[in-house]
Amino acid sequence: GEVPMGFFYNNSNQSSEGWEATQLILVQCVGSIFCSFILVANAMVIAAVVTNRRFHYPFYYLLANLAASDFLAGIAYIYLMFNTGPSVSPVLTVQKYFIRQGLLDTSLSASLANLLVIALERYISVMSWKIHSNLNKWRVTLLIVLVWAISIFMGAVPSLGWNCICSLKSCSTLAPIFTRSYLIFWSVSNLVVFLIMVSIYLRIYIYVRKKTTVLKAHTSGSINRKRTPIKLIKTVMTVLGVFVFCWTPGLVVLLLDGLKCEKCNVSKFKSWLLLLAVLNSVMNPIIYSYKDDEMWTTIKNLLRCVCTGTRRQRSSRFNAFPFCDLNIFFHYYNY
């Protein structure tokens, strides 16, 4: 029969995954509330993009795909919560462990890939000084399919052979059947993508500030900063900053585990780093939706639809999403 995970936990000097019975119950209760919010909020974001024609642009399709990756993360967290703990983890089969970790890895890869694609789409649009990118629906669909193909592959890599089932000496501590070399690859590749995205948005920010300075010098009166790309870039950096803040600590700990840092006591931080990752998926729909008048209005109308059974779609503004304040900027100055 299949070897239970208890064997691999013992091999990595872990009795279980560090969840005490009382702590596990608390995590399951609080986590269930968070995950319910993640599922509902991101489903509403997707529904808003589908039902509101003003969102039928490449950027919004990518935004909906990002919400879909957070939706998957909510499912992954629920599966994890009820397939972990001192009584469950040791008897968990290797196959179920691969599914559990694969869901988490796939959702993270999808979120990261989506953010990178959005960064590139915004970069192309801003640098060419256009309202929207030249991506048509076919290209956007191809990008979305590519994002999920890469993400599913990344999540399946350990189950495809990059594991330590046949080489127990190379097993890591945090993921008992994952090799340390895989953890190094996983953490370094994600951290590199973080740096690339930060560099892209920093480049956009510098470019837009220069353009704004030039416009100030050639226009009479002061420019309303709330209607300029400065607000756009600050919002973008907030989104990216939250993502980096929530995931970087976990990736660093994984890297330390991969490097076999015996003095680091990486298992001590595992539970809290996971909760930090959950917090990111909770924050995303708030950041993407609440600051966007049009998105927020559409979501409220959808909720009203569900509650009353009526269908009312009202719009407060033509452009709503903070990322697209740049469109207002172009229209306002006739560029």
TORVEX-792756 format. One line per field, with one value per residue: residue in one letter; z, x, y of N, C-alpha, C in turn; residue number from 0. Coordinates in steps of 0.05 Angstrom, whole numbers. Layout:
TORVEX-792756
code	(A,...)
n_c3	(Z,...)
n_c1	(X,...)
n_c2	(Y,...)
ca_c3	(Z,...)
ca_c1	(X,...)
ca_c2	(Y,...)
c_c3	(Z,...)
c_c1	(X,...)
c_c2	(Y,...)
pos	(NUM,...)
***
This chain:
TORVEX-792756
code	(G,E,V,P,M,G,F,F,Y,N,N,S,N,Q,S,S,E,G,W,E,A,T,Q,L,I,L,V,Q,C,V,G,S,I,F,C,S,F,I,L,V,A,N,A,M,V,I,A,A,V,V,T,N,R,R,F,H,Y,P,F,Y,Y,L,L,A,N,L,A,A,S,D,F,L,A,G,I,A,Y,I,Y,L,M,F,N,T,G,P,S,V,S,P,V,L,T,V,Q,K,Y,F,I,R,Q,G,L,L,D,T,S,L,S,A,S,L,A,N,L,L,V,I,A,L,E,R,Y,I,S,V,M,S,W,K,I,H,S,N,L,N,K,W,R,V,T,L,L,I,V,L,V,W,A,I,S,I,F,M,G,A,V,P,S,L,G,W,N,C,I,C,S,L,K,S,C,S,T,L,A,P,I,F,T,R,S,Y,L,I,F,W,S,V,S,N,L,V,V,F,L,I,M,V,S,I,Y,L,R,I,Y,I,Y,V,R,K,K,T,T,V,L,K,A,H,T,S,G,S,I,N,R,K,R,T,P,I,K,L,I,K,T,V,M,T,V,L,G,V,F,V,F,C,W,T,P,G,L,V,V,L,L,L,D,G,L,K,C,E,K,C,N,V,S,K,F,K,S,W,L,L,L,L,A,V,L,N,S,V,M,N,P,I,I,Y,S,Y,K,D,D,E,M,W,T,T,I,K,N,L,L,R,C,V,C,T,G,T,R,R,Q,R,S,S,R,F,N,A,F,P,F,C,D,L,N,I,F,F,H,Y,Y,N,Y)
n_c3	(0,-3,25,86,103,153,158,128,156,204,184,172,221,245,284,270,234,266,285,340,375,397,373,320,315,324,281,239,246,243,194,160,157,133,85,62,52,15,-28,-41,-50,-92,-131,-140,-162,-211,-234,-239,-278,-321,-329,-334,-387,-392,-371,-408,-430,-444,-397,-354,-363,-350,-297,-277,-284,-247,-201,-205,-194,-141,-122,-130,-93,-46,-46,-42,9,42,32,53,107,127,120,151,212,277,280,229,189,195,176,127,57,8,-42,-32,-5,-45,-77,-42,-33,-86,-102,-73,-93,-147,-145,-124,-164,-207,-189,-186,-239,-265,-243,-264,-320,-321,-305,-348,-389,-372,-374,-429,-448,-422,-437,-492,-493,-496,-490,-483,-486,-545,-545,-568,-559,-570,-562,-508,-486,-501,-470,-418,-418,-424,-376,-338,-356,-347,-291,-271,-287,-257,-206,-208,-213,-169,-161,-209,-208,-185,-128,-62,-51,-66,-48,9,39,16,29,48,105,116,74,73,31,-11,-48,-25,-64,-99,-69,-66,-120,-128,-91,-105,-159,-155,-123,-158,-198,-168,-162,-215,-227,-191,-211,-262,-249,-222,-262,-294,-259,-253,-306,-314,-277,-298,-345,-324,-299,-345,-368,-330,-337,-386,-385,-365,-298,-243,-241,-227,-180,-166,-212,-244,-269,-225,-180,-199,-204,-150,-129,-156,-136,-84,-87,-108,-68,-22,-38,-43,9,37,16,11,62,70,25,33,80,59,24,60,84,41,34,76,130,191,240,237,250,219,219,259,241,203,207,216,172,133,146,136,81,68,84,43,-1,21,23,-30,-63,-37,-46,-102,-114,-76,-78,-127,-159,-200,-204,-151,-148,-186,-163,-116,-139,-162,-116,-95,-134,-124,-73,-79,-126,-171,-229,-234,-264,-253,-266,-239,-259,-320,-324,-277,-249,-210,-235,-286,-285,-315,-365,-361,-354,-404,-436,-413,-423,-477,-506)
n_c1	(16,4,53,41,39,60,107,143,141,164,215,233,238,191,133,81,47,55,7,-31,-86,-126,-109,-116,-172,-187,-161,-189,-241,-236,-209,-247,-285,-255,-242,-292,-306,-266,-280,-333,-325,-287,-314,-355,-327,-310,-360,-378,-343,-358,-413,-417,-410,-375,-329,-306,-252,-182,-150,-187,-206,-160,-157,-203,-186,-145,-175,-199,-156,-148,-196,-188,-147,-175,-206,-163,-142,-185,-186,-137,-142,-177,-150,-106,-67,-53,-78,-92,-53,-8,-31,-46,-48,5,-12,-57,-30,2,-39,-60,-17,-7,-52,-45,5,-7,-47,-17,22,-11,-32,15,33,-9,-6,43,32,-7,24,60,23,3,50,63,19,23,75,69,34,-22,-93,-116,-86,-61,-81,-124,-187,-176,-121,-117,-147,-113,-68,-89,-101,-49,-27,-54,-39,16,15,-13,23,68,48,43,93,124,95,104,154,196,212,226,216,243,292,309,345,348,303,260,244,197,163,155,160,181,238,298,324,282,252,288,290,236,227,267,255,204,216,249,213,181,218,223,171,167,207,185,138,161,190,147,124,164,166,114,112,150,123,78,102,120,71,50,83,67,13,-41,-57,-66,-54,-102,-87,-113,-134,-95,-42,-11,-40,-60,-12,4,-37,-29,21,7,-25,13,50,24,18,72,89,58,75,131,159,145,168,222,231,222,265,308,299,308,361,380,382,397,395,354,302,254,203,175,152,116,58,40,58,27,-24,-14,-10,-63,-87,-72,-103,-152,-148,-142,-192,-215,-179,-180,-233,-263,-241,-256,-304,-341,-336,-349,-402,-426,-419,-450,-500,-505,-507,-554,-587,-584,-607,-658,-678,-683,-659,-614,-574,-531,-489,-438,-396,-358,-306,-279,-244,-185,-136,-146,-150,-115,-136,-174,-139,-114,-158,-173,-131,-130,-95)
n_c2	(-24,48,91,125,196,203,175,205,253,238,227,277,298,316,315,325,375,419,441,448,416,452,500,487,482,535,559,535,554,612,613,591,631,672,646,638,691,703,669,687,743,746,718,754,796,773,764,816,837,806,818,874,916,957,940,907,901,888,894,888,836,808,823,797,745,744,749,699,665,677,658,604,598,605,557,521,533,519,463,451,465,427,381,373,376,345,295,282,294,256,208,220,207,202,217,250,290,312,333,371,407,419,448,495,513,520,560,603,609,623,672,702,699,725,777,792,791,832,874,879,890,940,969,969,998,1048,1065,1070,1109,1103,1093,1041,976,941,890,841,805,751,746,760,718,676,689,683,628,609,627,595,544,543,552,507,467,482,473,418,397,373,324,300,281,310,301,274,221,175,188,200,230,279,305,360,403,433,417,354,314,340,359,392,420,433,468,511,525,539,582,620,631,654,699,727,740,775,818,833,852,895,928,939,969,1011,1035,1052,1088,1128,1146,1167,1208,1243,1257,1282,1326,1354,1366,1400,1444,1463,1474,1516,1533,1488,1417,1369,1324,1278,1261,1244,1199,1191,1177,1129,1097,1096,1065,1018,1004,995,949,912,916,895,842,826,835,797,748,745,735,680,656,667,637,586,584,585,536,503,512,485,506,494,520,555,541,532,509,532,579,565,560,612,640,617,637,690,688,675,722,756,740,754,809,825,828,871,913,915,926,959,1011,1026,1059,1046,990,977,995,962,912,919,924,874,843,863,844,789,787,810,792,821,856,904,949,999,1055,1095,1124,1134,1113,1070,1036,1041,1031,1048,1102,1128,1130,1171,1212,1215,1229,1276,1311,1309,1274)
ca_c3	(0,-4,51,96,106,179,154,118,177,222,171,173,249,252,293,252,221,285,293,363,371,402,353,295,315,321,253,221,249,231,166,145,152,113,59,51,41,-9,-50,-49,-60,-118,-150,-147,-181,-237,-244,-246,-303,-342,-333,-341,-413,-390,-362,-429,-440,-437,-369,-336,-366,-334,-269,-270,-282,-222,-181,-207,-181,-112,-116,-127,-68,-25,-46,-32,38,54,30,71,135,136,114,166,241,289,276,200,172,194,161,100,36,-8,-65,-22,1,-71,-85,-23,-39,-114,-104,-62,-111,-171,-140,-122,-191,-223,-180,-194,-269,-272,-236,-283,-345,-318,-304,-376,-404,-364,-383,-458,-452,-413,-453,-519,-488,-507,-470,-479,-501,-570,-542,-574,-541,-576,-549,-479,-480,-503,-446,-395,-421,-419,-348,-324,-364,-332,-263,-266,-290,-233,-183,-211,-216,-149,-165,-234,-203,-169,-100,-48,-43,-70,-39,34,49,3,37,63,131,114,56,77,7,-31,-44,-18,-90,-110,-53,-75,-146,-125,-77,-120,-183,-147,-114,-182,-211,-152,-169,-242,-226,-177,-230,-283,-238,-215,-288,-301,-240,-261,-332,-311,-262,-317,-363,-308,-296,-370,-372,-311,-348,-411,-381,-345,-275,-231,-249,-205,-177,-164,-239,-258,-265,-199,-163,-211,-196,-121,-124,-166,-118,-60,-94,-110,-41,-5,-48,-36,38,47,6,13,85,66,5,46,97,41,14,82,87,18,39,100,152,215,263,231,261,199,225,279,227,181,211,214,145,117,152,122,53,67,86,17,-17,32,17,-59,-73,-25,-60,-130,-117,-59,-87,-154,-156,-219,-195,-126,-154,-200,-143,-99,-155,-164,-90,-93,-152,-110,-50,-86,-150,-193,-243,-239,-270,-254,-266,-228,-275,-343,-316,-249,-236,-205,-255,-311,-282,-336,-388,-355,-358,-433,-446,-401,-436,-506,-517)
ca_c1	(0,18,65,28,56,72,135,160,143,185,240,241,238,166,112,59,52,56,-19,-43,-115,-140,-101,-127,-200,-188,-154,-210,-264,-229,-202,-272,-297,-238,-244,-319,-304,-249,-296,-355,-316,-274,-335,-369,-309,-312,-387,-379,-329,-374,-439,-415,-396,-353,-305,-298,-226,-161,-142,-208,-206,-137,-165,-221,-169,-131,-195,-203,-134,-153,-218,-175,-132,-195,-211,-139,-140,-205,-177,-114,-151,-190,-133,-82,-70,-38,-92,-97,-29,8,-44,-52,-33,23,-27,-72,-11,8,-63,-62,4,-9,-72,-32,26,-21,-60,4,34,-31,-33,40,34,-29,5,64,19,-19,46,69,2,3,75,60,-1,34,98,61,16,-48,-114,-117,-66,-70,-89,-152,-198,-163,-95,-122,-154,-89,-52,-102,-97,-21,-23,-63,-23,42,10,-19,48,85,37,45,121,133,82,114,180,216,206,247,205,264,318,300,365,344,276,260,230,170,147,170,165,193,267,308,330,257,245,306,281,210,229,283,241,183,228,259,189,175,236,216,147,173,222,167,121,179,195,122,121,183,158,89,119,163,102,62,118,120,44,47,98,55,-15,-47,-70,-54,-66,-115,-71,-131,-142,-70,-32,3,-59,-59,12,3,-55,-16,42,-6,-32,37,63,10,25,100,90,46,87,160,169,143,187,248,233,225,293,325,295,321,390,385,390,388,391,333,277,234,177,163,138,99,29,34,63,4,-45,-7,-17,-92,-93,-68,-127,-174,-143,-143,-217,-220,-162,-188,-261,-274,-232,-266,-332,-357,-335,-364,-430,-434,-420,-473,-524,-506,-516,-582,-600,-586,-624,-685,-687,-686,-633,-611,-546,-527,-461,-433,-376,-350,-282,-281,-222,-162,-115,-152,-150,-97,-153,-185,-117,-110,-181,-173,-111,-132,-71)
ca_c2	(0,73,99,149,218,202,165,228,273,228,229,305,305,330,296,332,401,441,450,436,412,477,519,478,489,564,565,526,573,637,608,586,658,685,632,644,718,701,657,705,769,743,710,778,811,760,769,845,841,792,831,903,919,977,925,888,909,869,896,878,807,799,827,775,721,746,741,670,652,680,640,577,599,600,528,508,538,502,436,448,467,402,358,378,372,322,269,278,295,231,186,230,193,218,228,273,312,325,349,393,426,427,469,519,522,529,586,624,613,637,700,715,702,746,803,798,798,858,894,882,903,968,981,974,1019,1074,1073,1078,1131,1095,1088,1012,961,930,862,835,784,726,747,759,690,660,695,670,599,605,631,572,521,545,549,479,452,488,459,389,389,353,298,289,268,326,297,259,195,155,200,211,249,306,316,385,402,445,399,329,298,358,361,419,434,443,492,532,534,552,608,639,639,673,724,741,752,798,840,843,868,920,944,949,990,1034,1048,1066,1111,1149,1157,1182,1232,1261,1267,1300,1350,1367,1377,1423,1466,1472,1479,1536,1522,1464,1392,1355,1300,1255,1253,1238,1172,1188,1161,1102,1083,1091,1043,994,996,984,922,896,917,876,815,821,834,772,724,745,720,651,647,668,614,562,585,577,507,490,514,468,522,479,538,574,531,541,498,550,601,555,565,641,648,609,656,714,684,677,750,768,734,770,838,831,839,897,933,917,933,980,1037,1030,1066,1031,962,975,999,938,890,924,918,845,833,870,825,763,790,818,778,841,861,933,956,1028,1063,1121,1138,1119,1097,1065,1022,1059,1027,1061,1131,1137,1136,1197,1230,1219,1243,1303,1328,1306,1260)
c_c3	(0,24,61,101,133,177,146,139,198,210,172,201,257,262,277,239,240,294,318,360,375,381,326,293,311,292,234,222,236,201,149,138,130,85,46,39,15,-33,-60,-62,-88,-139,-159,-166,-209,-250,-253,-273,-326,-349,-342,-366,-411,-380,-384,-444,-430,-407,-349,-339,-349,-304,-260,-268,-256,-199,-181,-193,-150,-104,-113,-101,-45,-23,-34,-2,53,55,50,100,145,128,127,196,251,284,246,184,172,177,133,79,21,-31,-56,-15,-24,-81,-68,-30,-68,-117,-95,-82,-137,-168,-138,-149,-209,-215,-189,-224,-278,-267,-256,-310,-344,-318,-332,-393,-397,-374,-413,-463,-445,-430,-481,-517,-501,-484,-463,-495,-527,-569,-549,-556,-545,-562,-519,-471,-481,-479,-421,-395,-414,-389,-332,-331,-348,-302,-255,-267,-266,-208,-184,-212,-195,-154,-191,-231,-187,-140,-88,-39,-46,-61,-13,45,38,11,53,89,129,96,55,52,-16,-26,-38,-44,-102,-95,-60,-101,-144,-113,-93,-145,-177,-138,-138,-196,-195,-160,-197,-242,-212,-196,-252,-273,-230,-240,-297,-285,-248,-287,-330,-296,-280,-336,-349,-304,-322,-375,-354,-323,-373,-409,-361,-322,-265,-240,-224,-202,-175,-192,-256,-253,-239,-180,-173,-202,-167,-115,-133,-147,-91,-64,-94,-82,-22,-12,-39,-6,49,39,9,38,81,46,16,64,81,31,35,87,65,21,64,123,178,239,260,243,244,206,244,265,207,184,206,186,127,121,138,92,49,68,59,-1,-6,24,-13,-69,-61,-40,-88,-133,-101,-68,-115,-153,-175,-211,-170,-130,-168,-181,-125,-114,-159,-138,-86,-111,-138,-88,-58,-110,-173,-205,-249,-242,-272,-253,-255,-244,-299,-337,-286,-236,-234,-226,-280,-308,-304,-361,-385,-361,-388,-444,-437,-415,-466,-519,-533)
c_c1	(17,28,51,49,71,101,153,162,164,213,251,240,214,146,87,66,52,29,-28,-73,-131,-135,-114,-157,-204,-182,-176,-235,-258,-223,-227,-286,-281,-241,-271,-319,-288,-265,-318,-345,-304,-294,-351,-353,-311,-339,-390,-366,-346,-399,-438,-398,-373,-327,-295,-274,-205,-154,-162,-210,-183,-143,-183,-206,-154,-150,-200,-181,-137,-176,-207,-160,-151,-202,-187,-136,-161,-197,-154,-123,-163,-175,-105,-87,-56,-52,-96,-72,-13,-4,-52,-36,-16,7,-43,-54,-3,-15,-64,-42,3,-29,-60,-12,14,-33,-39,16,15,-32,-8,41,14,-18,27,53,6,2,56,48,0,28,73,41,10,56,91,40,-11,-67,-115,-95,-78,-79,-118,-161,-184,-136,-97,-129,-130,-70,-63,-98,-68,-14,-31,-48,3,37,4,6,66,75,40,73,130,121,92,142,200,208,228,237,227,291,312,320,361,318,279,245,201,152,162,176,175,223,275,315,305,249,262,296,255,212,244,269,218,194,239,236,180,192,230,192,151,188,204,150,137,185,171,119,139,175,134,95,132,142,85,76,118,93,39,60,84,24,-20,-62,-56,-68,-78,-101,-88,-138,-117,-61,-17,-14,-59,-36,13,-15,-43,6,31,-13,-8,51,51,17,53,103,80,61,118,170,168,163,216,252,236,254,312,323,309,351,399,396,380,383,367,306,253,206,161,145,117,70,23,39,40,-20,-40,-14,-48,-100,-91,-93,-152,-172,-148,-170,-224,-204,-173,-216,-270,-266,-242,-296,-350,-359,-352,-394,-441,-438,-445,-499,-527,-516,-545,-599,-605,-607,-653,-696,-691,-658,-631,-581,-544,-497,-458,-414,-370,-326,-282,-257,-198,-140,-120,-158,-133,-114,-166,-163,-113,-133,-181,-154,-109,-107,-81)
c_c2	(25,81,124,171,218,193,188,250,264,231,258,316,322,309,300,358,425,452,435,434,437,498,513,486,519,572,558,544,599,634,604,612,672,673,637,672,718,690,676,730,767,734,735,796,800,766,798,850,828,808,860,906,940,964,906,899,890,870,883,847,795,802,804,749,721,739,711,655,655,662,611,576,593,570,513,510,521,473,431,447,441,377,363,374,347,295,262,276,269,209,195,215,213,232,252,296,327,342,374,415,436,449,496,531,533,556,609,630,629,666,715,720,724,773,811,806,826,880,900,897,933,982,988,997,1046,1083,1081,1100,1127,1090,1058,999,950,901,859,812,757,725,746,731,672,664,682,640,592,607,606,546,520,540,520,461,457,474,429,379,368,325,285,277,283,325,279,231,173,165,215,232,277,318,342,382,411,428,373,312,315,359,389,434,446,469,516,543,550,580,628,649,659,700,741,754,777,822,851,861,895,939,956,972,1015,1049,1063,1091,1134,1162,1175,1208,1252,1273,1287,1327,1367,1380,1401,1448,1478,1476,1500,1524,1497,1439,1378,1328,1275,1245,1246,1209,1169,1171,1132,1086,1077,1067,1017,984,986,955,903,894,897,848,808,818,807,747,722,730,690,641,647,644,588,561,576,546,492,491,499,484,509,497,556,567,540,532,516,571,591,563,594,651,640,628,683,712,685,706,764,764,748,799,844,842,866,919,937,929,958,1008,1044,1035,1049,1001,958,977,974,915,894,917,888,832,839,851,798,765,795,804,796,846,891,939,986,1034,1091,1138,1121,1101,1094,1054,1040,1056,1043,1090,1143,1144,1164,1218,1236,1235,1272,1322,1324,1294,1237)
pos	(0,1,2,3,4,5,6,7,8,9,10,11,12,13,14,15,16,17,18,19,20,21,22,23,24,25,26,27,28,29,30,31,32,33,34,35,36,37,38,39,40,41,42,43,44,45,46,47,48,49,50,51,52,53,54,55,56,57,58,59,60,61,62,63,64,65,66,67,68,69,70,71,72,73,74,75,76,77,78,79,80,81,82,83,84,85,86,87,88,89,90,91,92,93,94,95,96,97,98,99,100,101,102,103,104,105,106,107,108,109,110,111,112,113,114,115,116,117,118,119,120,121,122,123,124,125,126,127,128,129,130,131,132,133,134,135,136,137,138,139,140,141,142,143,144,145,146,147,148,149,150,151,152,153,154,155,156,157,158,159,160,161,162,163,164,165,166,167,168,169,170,171,172,173,174,175,176,177,178,179,180,181,182,183,184,185,186,187,188,189,190,191,192,193,194,195,196,197,198,199,200,201,202,203,204,205,206,207,208,209,210,211,212,213,214,215,216,217,218,219,220,221,222,223,224,225,226,227,228,229,230,231,232,233,234,235,236,237,238,239,240,241,242,243,244,245,246,247,248,249,250,251,252,253,254,255,256,257,258,259,260,261,262,263,264,265,266,267,268,269,270,271,272,273,274,275,276,277,278,279,280,281,282,283,284,285,286,287,288,289,290,291,292,293,294,295,296,297,298,299,300,301,302,303,304,305,306,307,308,309,310,311,312,313,314,315,316,317,318,319,320,321,322,323,324,325,326,327,328,329,330,331,332,333,334)
***
